Amino acid sequence: MKYAYPANFTKDDTGYLVQFPDLKGCMTEGKDLKEAIKKAEEALGGYIASMVERGLPVPAPSDVTQIPYNAKLESIVAIYSHADRYFTQTKAVKKTLTIPLWLNTD
């Protein structure tokens, strides 16, 4: 499933702070914009996986036209996550496996 949320990138003396207005407590930082974007994707993925794992509803992203502009760099951060399948589909599946003979001997 694809998730996309607006993010605020705020530049300071040490790099960029990234905050997601729709996801309380989801934030990260990077020393430059490239690192900040990468870490924002990782933070978003971890946040979504945590919500799904705990059985909490994943909040819907805000309409970007309704977010107040605060002279910050604003962007959409998107990820593909299989957390919804990973944490909810827990049925065991039997698979046939071929292994070397030496591994099968006692």
NORWOVEN-V282095 format. One record per backbone hydrogen bond with DSSP energy under -0.5 kcal/mol. NH is the residue of the N-H (numbers start at 1). CO is the residue of the C=O. Records with the same first field share a line. If there is no record, write none. Layout:
BEGIN
NH = CO / CO
END
This chain:
BEGIN
3 = 79
5 = 77
7 = 75
8 = 19
9 = 7 / 73
10 = 8 / 17
11 = 9
12 = 15
15 = 12
16 = 30
17 = 10
18 = 28
19 = 8
20 = 26
21 = 19
23 = 20
24 = 22
26 = 23
27 = 25
28 = 18
30 = 16
36 = 32
37 = 33
38 = 34
39 = 35
40 = 36
41 = 37
42 = 38
43 = 39
44 = 40
45 = 41
46 = 42
47 = 43
48 = 44
49 = 45
50 = 46
51 = 47
52 = 48
53 = 49
54 = 50
55 = 52
56 = 51
59 = 57
64 = 62
66 = 63
67 = 64
68 = 66
73 = 9
74 = 72
75 = 7
77 = 5
78 = 76
79 = 3
81 = 1 / 79
85 = 82
86 = 82
87 = 83
88 = 84
89 = 85
90 = 88
99 = 97
103 = 100
104 = 100 / 101
105 = 101
END
